[in-house]
Amino acid sequence: MAIIIVCVVSIGAMSILSIQRTAQRASTQHMNELCVAKASEINGFLDEIRQDVEIAAHHVTDAVSAVALVEGGVVGAEGTGESLPPRDWDGEQQRAFDAYLSDYIAECRAIFHSISYNTSSAMTYFYRLNPEISRDVTGFLFTRQGVADFQEAETTDVLAYSPEDTRHVGWYYQALDRGRPTWLPPYLNVNLGDTVTTFIAPVYKAGTFVGVAGMDVSYHLLVEEIQNLDIYDTGYAFLTDEFGKIIYHPYLSTGALLSEVNNELRAETTRLYMNRDSDSLVEYSYQGGRKRAAWTTLNNGLRLFVTAPVQEIEAEWRVLIQQIMLVGALLLGFSVVIDAAVTRRVTGPLKRLTLASEQLSAGNYDVDLPEIGRDEVGILTQSFKQLTEHLKVYISDLNSKAYKDALTSVKNKAAFELYSGQLDDLPPEERRYAVMMFDCNDLKTINDRYGHQKGDVYLQRACRVICKAFPHSPVFRVGGDEFVVILQNEEFDAREALLERFQGRVDEANAGVENDWEHTSLALGMAVYDPAADRCLADTLKRADATMYRDKKHWKDNAV
């Protein structure tokens, strides 16, 4: 009885520790998932804004004529207001150029209107011309502050403000300074009378800074998104910039630094922004209680935090442990009475069955099961054994269907992506392989002329030739008429000889054939992984694909 009591207490203690560790992992995962899920929602409309501006910037760049810029005498304008020599703003040349610019702005306005029509998250869209180009034609600004549809507003006189005046013209001069599309952190736009975050894209043509295209997102839209997030009972979310300065917090003032809240966060700030462990939560003290927070970076550079009290995060598993302890105490008294009679008969088979279930959970289906008797343990063991056999058949069938091409019986595209991931996980010095890309010539002609059944025969014969030429290398069908072979180890060293053998296999397959669909013709491209040029297998595959298309073009150019 003493041994039973010790065992039950020990198992209970280990169970409690295990539950605690599991619950902590689950709560960490839950907090991170909440953070990532909300970030995905916010990134959705941020990406929509970014894509719309980049598309619009591309179109307005194409729309402007380099010839018109030359004739207008503005080539080389840098946007600073002082990069061009003085000229007659009322002269005939300027009037003709302004007339062209008016037509150009009208076209750009239509482009923006078409692109932003369904962009619900945009508060404004604008295109401001470089003031060095024209004083009369400035661009346009459309806003829907307080209204349902976009309405045109007055554009900002850029030259009326200092470049350091970020609240009026920061969007213009930061686009000029950075020279690339970028997000601006939330700021008070005095022209709009609202706090916004802006995506801007500078427009260049013929070495000339033409203007700035952009869209504004209301700061309040970001705040509403994170205010709607439910985090336990009293948890909340907040935003900071990349340096830890608070952009929004329900209890702290905007502009404060996280490192100024308390000493713990001062130390954590360095870890967060210099060497972050993304699988763990930040734990700190705030207003007399312990809190934990998860965070992630939004696509506009801001940091989104979700935080909740430790007491709320751990409340569920603490109640569970209390319940386990209570039930354990009741069961302990009962087990003391009956365990002596049944231990020798039941414990041994059950332990082996428990170990077998753990192996099954770990993916090992060749488990060692106890001998089958006629009692309840025997019935359970028999059911467990049948379940194991059914799982083995089911999983084997799933793997076969998931990674095998039905037509050619070689590995399919899903298997290729899995294999690519395994190679990409290797250190660069261990990635020693070559990628061969094959494309079946004239498959469309065969399908159109003889039907898809003959096209399938054509693909199967081509696949057999590839498999015979490279019997020890994995072969994948990655497209309708495309195959990939990855050479490693000895096959990689003998790749040149294998190429010669491949041509021999093609000649053997074509010997004596009469029908077009039985004739094998393959375009081939090969590339060797280069750590200096390739970040992953996909980069090597692109080079192999380019070589293959050159081979295919050569074949087409020389086809009779």
C-alpha positions as CSV (number, residue, x, y, z in Angstrom):
1,M,0.0,0.0,0.0
2,A,2.9,2.3,0.8
3,I,4.3,1.8,-2.7
4,I,0.9,2.5,-4.3
5,I,0.6,5.7,-2.3
6,V,4.1,6.8,-3.3
7,C,3.5,6.0,-7.0
8,V,0.1,7.8,-7.1
9,V,1.6,10.9,-5.5
10,S,4.6,10.8,-7.8
11,I,2.5,10.4,-10.9
12,G,0.2,13.2,-9.7
13,A,3.1,15.5,-9.2
14,M,4.6,14.7,-12.6
15,S,1.2,15.2,-14.2
16,I,0.9,18.6,-12.6
17,L,4.3,19.6,-13.8
18,S,3.6,18.3,-17.2
19,I,0.2,20.1,-17.3
20,Q,1.9,23.3,-16.2
21,R,4.6,23.0,-18.9
22,T,2.0,22.1,-21.6
23,A,-0.3,24.9,-20.5
24,Q,2.5,27.4,-20.6
25,R,3.4,26.4,-24.1
26,A,-0.2,26.5,-25.1
27,S,-0.7,30.0,-23.6
28,T,2.5,31.2,-25.3
29,Q,1.2,29.8,-28.6
30,H,-2.2,31.4,-28.0
31,M,-0.8,34.8,-27.3
32,N,1.5,34.6,-30.3
33,E,-1.4,33.4,-32.5
34,L,-3.6,36.3,-31.3
35,C,-0.8,38.7,-32.2
36,V,0.0,37.2,-35.6
37,A,-3.7,36.9,-36.5
38,K,-4.4,40.5,-35.7
39,A,-1.2,41.6,-37.5
40,S,-2.4,39.6,-40.5
41,E,-5.7,41.6,-40.5
42,I,-3.9,44.9,-40.3
43,N,-1.3,43.9,-42.8
44,G,-4.1,43.0,-45.2
45,F,-5.3,46.6,-45.6
46,L,-1.7,47.9,-45.4
47,D,-0.6,45.7,-48.2
48,E,-3.7,46.7,-50.2
49,I,-2.6,50.4,-49.8
50,R,1.0,49.6,-50.7
51,Q,0.0,47.6,-53.8
52,D,-2.4,50.3,-55.0
53,V,0.2,53.0,-54.6
54,E,2.9,51.0,-56.4
55,I,0.5,50.1,-59.2
56,A,-0.6,53.7,-59.5
57,A,3.1,54.9,-59.4
58,H,4.0,52.5,-62.2
59,H,1.1,53.7,-64.4
60,V,1.8,57.4,-63.8
61,T,5.5,56.8,-64.6
62,D,4.6,55.2,-67.9
63,A,2.1,57.9,-68.7
64,V,4.6,60.8,-68.5
65,S,6.5,61.5,-71.7
66,A,10.3,61.8,-71.5
67,V,10.1,63.9,-74.7
68,A,7.7,66.3,-73.1
69,L,10.1,66.7,-70.1
70,V,12.9,67.5,-72.5
71,E,10.8,70.0,-74.5
72,G,9.6,71.5,-71.2
73,G,13.2,72.1,-70.1
74,V,12.8,70.3,-66.8
75,V,15.0,67.2,-67.3
76,G,17.3,66.8,-64.3
77,A,14.9,68.4,-61.8
78,E,15.7,67.0,-58.3
79,G,12.6,68.2,-56.5
80,T,14.4,70.6,-54.1
81,G,13.2,73.7,-55.7
82,E,16.7,74.9,-56.6
83,S,18.1,72.2,-58.9
84,L,17.1,73.9,-62.2
85,P,18.3,77.2,-63.6
86,P,15.8,80.2,-63.5
87,R,13.4,80.3,-66.3
88,D,10.4,82.3,-67.7
89,W,7.4,80.8,-65.9
90,D,5.0,82.7,-68.1
91,G,6.9,82.0,-71.4
92,E,5.6,80.1,-74.4
93,Q,7.6,77.0,-73.6
94,Q,6.2,76.8,-70.0
95,R,2.7,77.4,-71.2
96,A,2.9,74.6,-73.7
97,F,4.4,72.3,-71.1
98,D,1.7,73.3,-68.5
99,A,-0.9,72.4,-71.1
100,Y,0.7,68.9,-71.5
101,L,0.9,68.6,-67.7
102,S,-2.8,69.4,-67.3
103,D,-3.7,66.5,-69.7
104,Y,-1.2,64.2,-67.9
105,I,-2.6,65.0,-64.4
106,A,-6.1,64.3,-65.8
107,E,-5.0,60.9,-66.9
108,C,-3.3,60.3,-63.6
109,R,-6.4,61.3,-61.7
110,A,-8.4,58.7,-63.7
111,I,-5.7,56.1,-62.9
112,F,-5.9,56.7,-59.2
113,H,-9.6,56.8,-59.2
114,S,-9.8,53.5,-60.9
115,I,-7.3,51.8,-58.6
116,S,-8.6,53.3,-55.3
117,Y,-12.3,52.9,-56.0
118,N,-12.6,49.7,-53.9
119,T,-9.9,50.5,-51.4
120,S,-12.0,50.9,-48.3
121,S,-9.0,51.5,-45.9
122,A,-7.6,54.5,-47.8
123,M,-8.5,57.9,-46.3
124,T,-6.8,59.9,-49.1
125,Y,-4.9,59.4,-52.3
126,F,-2.7,62.1,-53.9
127,Y,-0.2,62.8,-56.6
128,R,2.0,66.0,-56.1
129,L,4.1,67.2,-58.9
130,N,7.6,68.5,-58.4
131,P,7.2,72.3,-57.9
132,E,10.3,72.8,-60.0
133,I,8.3,71.5,-63.0
134,S,5.3,73.8,-62.9
135,R,3.9,76.5,-60.6
136,D,0.3,76.2,-61.9
137,V,-0.1,72.5,-62.4
138,T,0.5,71.0,-58.9
139,G,-1.3,67.6,-59.0
140,F,-4.3,66.5,-57.0
141,L,-5.4,65.4,-53.5
142,F,-8.6,63.4,-52.9
143,T,-10.0,62.7,-49.4
144,R,-13.1,61.2,-47.8
145,Q,-12.8,62.5,-44.3
146,G,-16.4,62.5,-43.0
147,V,-17.9,61.6,-46.4
148,A,-18.6,58.3,-48.2
149,D,-16.9,59.1,-51.5
150,F,-13.5,60.7,-52.4
151,Q,-13.7,64.5,-52.9
152,E,-10.9,66.6,-54.3
153,A,-9.1,68.9,-51.9
154,E,-6.5,71.6,-52.2
155,T,-2.9,70.4,-52.7
156,T,-0.1,71.6,-50.5
157,D,2.3,74.3,-51.6
158,V,5.5,72.3,-50.9
159,L,7.9,75.3,-51.3
160,A,6.0,77.3,-48.6
161,Y,7.3,75.0,-45.9
162,S,10.7,74.0,-44.6
163,P,11.9,70.5,-45.4
164,E,12.1,69.9,-41.7
165,D,8.4,70.7,-41.3
166,T,7.3,67.0,-41.2
167,R,3.7,67.8,-40.3
168,H,3.1,69.7,-43.5
169,V,5.6,68.3,-46.1
170,G,7.3,65.4,-44.5
171,W,5.6,63.0,-47.0
172,Y,7.2,64.9,-49.9
173,Y,10.8,65.3,-48.6
174,Q,11.0,61.8,-47.2
175,A,10.0,60.4,-50.6
176,L,12.7,62.6,-52.1
177,D,15.3,61.6,-49.6
178,R,14.6,57.9,-49.6
179,G,14.1,57.6,-53.3
180,R,11.9,54.5,-53.0
181,P,8.4,53.5,-52.0
182,T,8.1,53.4,-48.2
183,W,5.8,53.7,-45.2
184,L,5.9,56.7,-42.9
185,P,5.1,56.1,-39.2
186,P,1.9,57.7,-37.8
187,Y,2.2,61.5,-37.7
188,L,-0.1,64.5,-37.4
189,N,-0.8,65.8,-40.9
190,V,-1.7,69.4,-40.4
191,N,-3.0,69.7,-43.9
192,L,-5.7,67.1,-43.2
193,G,-6.1,67.8,-39.5
194,D,-5.7,64.1,-38.7
195,T,-3.1,61.6,-37.6
196,V,-2.2,59.3,-40.5
197,T,0.3,56.7,-41.6
198,T,1.2,57.2,-45.3
199,F,2.7,55.0,-48.0
200,I,4.6,57.1,-50.5
201,A,6.2,56.3,-53.9
202,P,8.5,58.8,-55.7
203,V,8.0,59.0,-59.5
204,Y,11.1,59.3,-61.7
205,K,11.4,59.6,-65.4
206,A,14.4,60.3,-67.6
207,G,16.6,61.2,-64.6
208,T,13.9,63.7,-63.4
209,F,12.0,63.7,-60.1
210,V,8.4,64.0,-61.4
211,G,6.5,63.9,-58.2
212,V,5.2,61.8,-55.2
213,A,2.3,59.4,-55.3
214,G,0.7,58.1,-52.1
215,M,-2.2,57.1,-49.9
216,D,-3.0,57.9,-46.3
217,V,-4.5,55.5,-43.7
218,S,-6.1,57.0,-40.7
219,Y,-4.3,56.3,-37.4
220,H,-7.7,55.7,-35.9
221,L,-8.3,52.8,-38.2
222,L,-5.2,51.1,-36.8
223,V,-6.4,51.9,-33.2
224,E,-9.9,50.5,-33.9
225,E,-8.4,47.3,-35.2
226,I,-6.4,46.6,-32.1
227,Q,-9.1,47.8,-29.7
228,N,-11.4,45.1,-31.0
229,L,-9.0,42.4,-30.0
230,D,-10.2,40.2,-27.0
231,I,-7.2,39.1,-24.9
232,Y,-8.4,37.1,-21.8
233,D,-10.4,39.3,-19.5
234,T,-8.4,42.5,-19.1
235,G,-5.7,42.1,-21.7
236,Y,-5.1,44.7,-24.4
237,A,-3.0,45.5,-27.4
238,F,-0.7,48.5,-28.1
239,L,1.6,49.8,-30.8
240,T,5.2,51.1,-30.8
241,D,7.6,52.2,-33.5
242,E,10.8,50.3,-34.3
243,F,12.7,52.1,-31.4
244,G,10.1,51.3,-28.7
245,K,8.4,54.6,-28.7
246,I,4.7,54.2,-27.9
247,I,2.4,55.0,-30.9
248,Y,-0.8,53.9,-29.1
249,H,-1.4,52.5,-25.6
250,P,-4.7,52.5,-23.7
251,Y,-2.9,53.6,-20.4
252,L,0.4,55.2,-21.4
253,S,0.9,58.5,-23.2
254,T,1.9,58.6,-26.9
255,G,5.6,59.2,-27.3
256,A,6.8,57.5,-24.2
257,L,9.5,54.8,-24.5
258,L,8.8,51.2,-23.3
259,S,12.2,51.3,-21.6
260,E,11.0,54.2,-19.4
261,V,8.1,52.2,-18.0
262,N,10.2,50.1,-15.6
263,N,13.6,48.5,-15.2
264,E,12.4,45.1,-16.5
265,L,11.2,46.5,-19.8
266,R,14.4,48.5,-20.2
267,A,16.3,45.3,-20.3
268,E,13.6,43.5,-22.3
269,T,13.6,46.3,-24.9
270,T,17.2,45.5,-25.8
271,R,16.4,41.8,-26.2
272,L,13.3,42.5,-28.2
273,Y,14.8,44.8,-30.8
274,M,18.3,43.3,-31.0
275,N,18.0,39.6,-30.5
276,R,14.4,38.5,-30.2
277,D,13.3,35.0,-29.3
278,S,10.0,34.8,-31.2
279,D,8.8,31.6,-29.3
280,S,8.8,33.2,-25.9
281,L,6.7,35.9,-24.2
282,V,8.0,39.0,-22.5
283,E,7.2,39.0,-18.8
284,Y,7.3,42.2,-16.8
285,S,5.7,44.0,-13.8
286,Y,3.2,46.8,-14.4
287,Q,1.0,48.5,-11.8
288,G,1.7,45.9,-9.1
289,G,1.0,42.8,-11.3
290,R,2.9,40.5,-13.5
291,K,2.2,40.6,-17.3
292,R,3.2,38.7,-20.3
293,A,3.3,40.1,-23.9
294,A,3.7,38.8,-27.4
295,W,4.7,41.0,-30.3
296,T,5.3,41.1,-34.0
297,T,6.2,43.6,-36.7
298,L,3.6,45.0,-39.0
299,N,4.3,45.6,-42.7
300,N,4.6,49.4,-42.1
301,G,7.4,48.9,-39.6
302,L,5.3,49.4,-36.4
303,R,5.4,46.8,-33.6
304,L,2.1,45.3,-32.4
305,F,2.0,44.0,-28.8
306,V,-0.6,41.9,-27.1
307,T,-0.4,41.7,-23.3
308,A,-2.4,40.2,-20.5
309,P,-1.9,39.6,-16.7
310,V,-0.1,36.3,-15.8
311,Q,-2.9,35.5,-13.4
312,E,-5.4,35.4,-16.2
313,I,-3.2,33.6,-18.6
314,E,-2.5,30.8,-16.0
315,A,-6.1,30.8,-14.5
316,E,-7.3,27.9,-16.6
317,W,-4.5,25.4,-15.9
318,R,-4.4,26.4,-12.2
319,V,-8.1,25.5,-11.9
320,L,-7.4,22.2,-13.8
321,I,-4.5,21.4,-11.4
322,Q,-6.8,22.0,-8.4
323,Q,-9.4,19.7,-9.9
324,I,-6.7,17.1,-10.6
325,M,-5.5,17.2,-7.1
326,L,-9.0,16.8,-5.6
327,V,-9.9,14.0,-7.9
328,G,-6.5,12.4,-7.3
329,A,-7.0,12.4,-3.5
330,L,-10.4,10.7,-3.9
331,L,-9.1,8.1,-6.3
332,L,-6.1,7.5,-4.1
333,G,-8.3,6.3,-1.3
334,F,-10.3,4.1,-3.6
335,S,-7.2,2.6,-5.3
336,V,-5.6,1.7,-2.0
337,V,-8.5,-0.7,-1.5
338,I,-8.6,-2.4,-4.9
339,D,-5.0,-2.1,-6.3
340,A,-3.6,-4.9,-4.2
341,A,-6.0,-7.4,-5.9
342,V,-5.6,-6.3,-9.5
343,T,-2.1,-4.8,-9.8
344,R,-0.3,-8.0,-10.8
345,R,-2.9,-8.9,-13.4
346,V,-3.5,-5.5,-15.0
347,T,-0.5,-3.2,-14.5
348,G,2.0,-5.1,-16.7
349,P,-0.2,-5.2,-19.8
350,L,-1.4,-1.7,-19.3
351,K,2.1,-0.3,-19.0
352,R,3.1,-2.0,-22.3
353,L,-0.1,-0.7,-23.9
354,T,0.7,2.8,-22.7
355,L,4.2,2.6,-24.1
356,A,2.7,1.4,-27.4
357,S,0.3,4.3,-27.5
358,E,3.1,6.8,-26.9
359,Q,5.1,5.2,-29.8
360,L,2.0,5.4,-32.0
361,S,1.6,9.1,-31.0
362,A,5.2,9.6,-32.0
363,G,4.6,8.0,-35.4
364,N,6.0,4.5,-34.8
365,Y,3.3,2.1,-36.0
366,D,5.4,-1.1,-35.4
367,V,4.6,-1.2,-31.7
368,D,5.2,-4.1,-29.4
369,L,1.8,-5.0,-27.9
370,P,1.2,-7.3,-24.9
371,E,-0.1,-10.8,-25.4
372,I,-3.8,-10.9,-26.1
373,G,-6.0,-12.4,-23.4
374,R,-9.7,-12.8,-23.0
375,D,-10.3,-10.1,-20.4
376,E,-10.9,-6.4,-20.8
377,V,-7.2,-5.7,-21.4
378,G,-7.1,-8.3,-24.1
379,I,-10.1,-6.7,-25.8
380,L,-8.5,-3.3,-25.6
381,T,-5.2,-4.6,-26.9
382,Q,-7.0,-6.3,-29.9
383,S,-8.8,-3.0,-30.7
384,F,-5.6,-1.1,-30.4
385,K,-3.8,-3.5,-32.7
386,Q,-6.6,-3.2,-35.3
387,L,-6.5,0.6,-35.0
388,T,-2.7,0.5,-35.6
389,E,-3.0,-1.7,-38.7
390,H,-5.8,0.6,-40.1
391,L,-3.7,3.7,-39.5
392,K,-0.7,2.1,-41.2
393,V,-2.7,1.3,-44.3
394,Y,-4.5,4.7,-44.3
395,I,-1.3,6.8,-43.8
396,S,0.6,4.7,-46.4
397,D,-2.3,5.3,-48.9
398,L,-2.3,9.1,-48.1
399,N,1.4,9.4,-48.6
400,S,1.2,7.5,-51.9
401,K,-1.6,9.8,-53.2
402,A,-0.1,13.0,-51.9
403,Y,3.4,12.7,-53.3
404,K,3.0,10.5,-56.4
405,D,2.1,11.7,-59.9
406,A,-0.9,9.6,-61.1
407,L,0.1,9.6,-64.8
408,T,3.8,8.9,-64.7
409,S,4.2,7.3,-61.2
410,V,7.1,9.5,-60.4
411,K,7.1,12.1,-57.6
412,N,4.8,15.1,-58.0
413,K,5.1,18.8,-57.4
414,A,4.2,18.4,-53.7
415,A,7.0,15.9,-53.2
416,F,9.4,18.4,-55.0
417,E,8.4,21.2,-52.7
418,L,9.0,18.9,-49.7
419,Y,12.4,17.8,-51.1
420,S,13.3,21.4,-51.8
421,G,12.6,22.4,-48.2
422,Q,14.8,19.7,-46.9
423,L,17.7,20.8,-49.2
424,D,17.2,24.5,-48.2
425,D,17.4,23.5,-44.5
426,L,20.9,22.3,-45.0
427,P,23.9,24.6,-44.3
428,P,25.2,26.2,-47.6
429,E,28.4,24.2,-47.4
430,E,26.5,21.0,-47.5
431,R,24.3,21.9,-50.4
432,R,26.1,20.0,-53.2
433,Y,23.7,19.3,-56.0
434,A,22.7,20.1,-59.6
435,V,19.2,20.7,-60.9
436,M,18.1,19.4,-64.3
437,M,15.0,20.8,-65.9
438,F,13.2,18.9,-68.8
439,D,10.4,20.1,-71.0
440,C,8.6,17.9,-73.6
441,N,8.8,19.4,-77.0
442,D,5.6,19.6,-79.2
443,L,3.3,18.2,-76.5
444,K,0.6,20.7,-77.5
445,T,0.9,19.7,-81.2
446,I,0.5,16.0,-80.3
447,N,-2.5,16.7,-78.0
448,D,-4.2,18.9,-80.7
449,R,-3.5,16.4,-83.6
450,Y,-3.9,13.0,-81.9
451,G,-5.8,13.7,-78.7
452,H,-4.8,13.9,-75.1
453,Q,-4.6,10.1,-74.7
454,K,-1.7,10.1,-77.1
455,G,-0.2,13.1,-75.3
456,D,-0.3,11.0,-72.1
457,V,1.6,8.2,-73.9
458,Y,4.1,10.8,-75.0
459,L,4.6,12.1,-71.5
460,Q,4.9,8.5,-70.1
461,R,7.6,7.5,-72.6
462,A,9.5,10.7,-72.0
463,C,9.4,10.1,-68.2
464,R,10.7,6.5,-68.7
465,V,13.6,7.8,-70.7
466,I,14.5,10.3,-67.9
467,C,14.1,7.6,-65.2
468,K,16.4,5.2,-67.1
469,A,19.0,7.9,-67.6
470,F,19.0,8.9,-64.0
471,P,18.1,5.7,-62.1
472,H,19.6,6.8,-58.7
473,S,18.3,10.3,-58.6
474,P,14.8,11.6,-57.6
475,V,12.6,12.5,-60.6
476,F,9.7,14.9,-60.2
477,R,6.9,16.0,-62.5
478,V,6.4,19.6,-61.6
479,G,4.1,20.7,-64.5
480,G,2.1,19.4,-67.4
481,D,5.2,18.7,-69.5
482,E,8.0,19.6,-67.2
483,F,10.2,17.3,-65.2
484,V,13.0,18.0,-62.7
485,V,15.9,15.7,-61.6
486,I,18.1,16.5,-58.7
487,L,21.6,15.1,-58.8
488,Q,23.5,14.5,-55.6
489,N,26.5,12.6,-54.3
490,E,28.0,10.2,-57.0
491,E,25.4,11.3,-59.6
492,F,26.4,14.9,-59.0
493,D,30.1,14.1,-59.6
494,A,29.2,12.1,-62.8
495,R,26.7,14.6,-64.1
496,E,28.5,15.2,-67.5
497,A,28.6,11.4,-68.1
498,L,25.0,11.2,-67.2
499,L,24.1,13.8,-69.7
500,E,25.8,11.8,-72.4
501,R,23.9,8.7,-71.2
502,F,20.7,10.6,-71.3
503,Q,21.1,11.4,-75.0
504,G,21.9,7.7,-75.6
505,R,18.6,6.7,-73.8
506,V,16.7,9.2,-76.0
507,D,18.2,7.7,-79.1
508,E,17.4,4.2,-77.9
509,A,13.8,5.2,-77.2
510,N,13.4,6.7,-80.7
511,A,14.9,3.8,-82.6
512,G,12.3,2.3,-84.8
513,V,9.3,4.3,-83.7
514,E,6.8,5.3,-86.3
515,N,4.2,7.5,-84.5
516,D,4.8,11.0,-83.5
517,W,3.5,10.4,-79.9
518,E,6.1,7.6,-79.5
519,H,9.0,9.8,-80.4
520,T,10.8,11.4,-77.4
521,S,12.0,15.0,-77.7
522,L,13.1,16.8,-74.6
523,A,14.5,20.3,-74.0
524,L,17.1,20.2,-71.2
525,G,18.7,22.7,-68.9
526,M,21.1,22.1,-66.0
527,A,22.4,24.4,-63.2
528,V,24.7,23.6,-60.3
529,Y,24.0,25.1,-56.9
530,D,26.2,28.2,-56.4
531,P,26.3,29.5,-52.8
532,A,27.4,32.9,-54.1
533,A,24.5,33.3,-56.4
534,D,21.7,31.0,-55.1
535,R,19.9,31.5,-51.8
536,C,17.8,28.4,-52.2
537,L,17.0,25.6,-54.6
538,A,14.4,27.8,-56.4
539,D,17.2,30.1,-57.5
540,T,19.2,27.2,-59.0
541,L,16.0,25.9,-60.6
542,K,15.5,29.4,-62.3
543,R,18.9,29.2,-63.9
544,A,18.3,25.6,-65.0
545,D,14.9,26.7,-66.4
546,A,16.5,29.6,-68.3
547,T,19.0,27.1,-69.9
548,M,16.3,24.7,-70.8
549,Y,14.3,27.5,-72.6
550,R,17.4,28.4,-74.6
551,D,17.7,24.7,-75.6
552,K,14.0,24.6,-76.4
553,K,14.4,27.8,-78.6
554,H,17.4,26.3,-80.3
555,W,15.3,23.2,-81.1
556,K,12.4,25.2,-82.4
557,D,14.7,27.4,-84.6
558,N,16.3,24.2,-86.1
559,A,13.1,22.2,-86.4
560,V,12.2,21.1,-90.0
